[in-house]
Every structure is written in C-alpha cells, then in structure tokens.
C-alpha cells in the first residue's frame, strides 16, 4: 500500500449487520427445514438473509 494514500475506515455496522443477518437467516432456515409444513417463501427469505449477511461481511473485509 502506498503511504501517501489515506487508509479507508471500516464501517463497523457492516460487520454487525453481516453477523446478525447470517445468524438470523441460519436460525430461520433451520426452523423452516425442520418444520412439518412446507414454506418455500420462508426458505427463500432465510437464504436471502444469509446471502445479504455474507455480502455485508465481504464488503467489510474488502473495504469497498
């Protein structure tokens, strides 16, 4: 890294929200997969929460 360029500050909210979305999405996915009734929309939403959490963590660690 060039010493003349200022280092970008990491946004701590991306880390917090990424972990929260992954945790909540994983909980909901586990609950939906172990429930007796089929809920395709619930599974899709849970996977979406997990994907958005992974994206937030990716942005946090790559500082974009």
C-alpha positions as CSV (number, residue, x, y, z in Angstrom):
1,X,0.0,0.0,0.0
2,X,1.2,3.5,-0.8
3,X,2.0,5.5,2.3
4,X,0.6,8.7,0.6
5,X,-2.9,7.3,0.4
6,X,-5.1,7.5,3.4
7,X,-6.4,4.2,4.7
8,X,-10.2,3.7,4.3
9,X,-12.0,3.5,7.6
10,X,-14.0,0.3,8.0
11,X,-17.7,0.6,8.7
12,X,-18.4,-1.4,11.9
13,X,-22.1,-1.5,11.0
14,X,-21.4,-3.8,8.0
15,X,-19.7,-6.2,10.4
16,X,-22.5,-6.1,13.0
17,X,-25.3,-6.4,10.4
18,X,-23.5,-9.1,8.5
19,X,-23.2,-11.3,11.5
20,X,-26.7,-10.5,12.6
21,X,-28.2,-11.4,9.2
22,X,-26.2,-14.6,9.0
23,X,-27.3,-15.6,12.5
24,X,-31.0,-14.7,11.9
25,X,-31.1,-16.3,8.5
26,X,-29.4,-19.5,9.8
27,X,-31.9,-19.7,12.6
28,X,-34.9,-19.2,10.3
29,X,-33.5,-21.7,7.8
30,X,-33.0,-24.3,10.5
31,X,-36.5,-23.7,11.8
32,X,-38.1,-23.9,8.3
33,X,-36.3,-27.0,7.3
34,X,-37.3,-28.9,10.5
35,X,-40.9,-27.8,10.5
36,X,-43.5,-30.3,9.2
37,X,-45.2,-27.9,6.8
38,X,-43.6,-26.7,3.6
39,X,-42.9,-23.0,3.4
40,X,-40.9,-22.2,0.2
41,X,-41.1,-18.4,0.6
42,X,-39.7,-18.7,4.2
43,X,-36.8,-20.8,3.0
44,X,-36.1,-18.3,0.2
45,X,-36.2,-15.4,2.6
46,X,-33.9,-17.2,5.0
47,X,-31.4,-17.9,2.3
48,X,-31.7,-14.2,1.2
49,X,-30.8,-13.1,4.8
50,X,-27.8,-15.4,4.8
51,X,-26.6,-14.2,1.4
52,X,-27.0,-10.5,2.4
53,X,-25.0,-11.2,5.6
54,X,-22.2,-12.8,3.6
55,X,-22.2,-9.8,1.2
56,X,-22.0,-7.3,4.2
57,X,-19.1,-9.2,5.6
58,X,-17.4,-9.3,2.2
59,X,-17.8,-5.5,1.9
60,X,-16.4,-5.1,5.4
61,X,-13.3,-7.1,4.9
62,X,-12.6,-5.7,1.4
63,X,-13.4,-2.1,2.5
64,X,-15.5,-1.2,-0.5
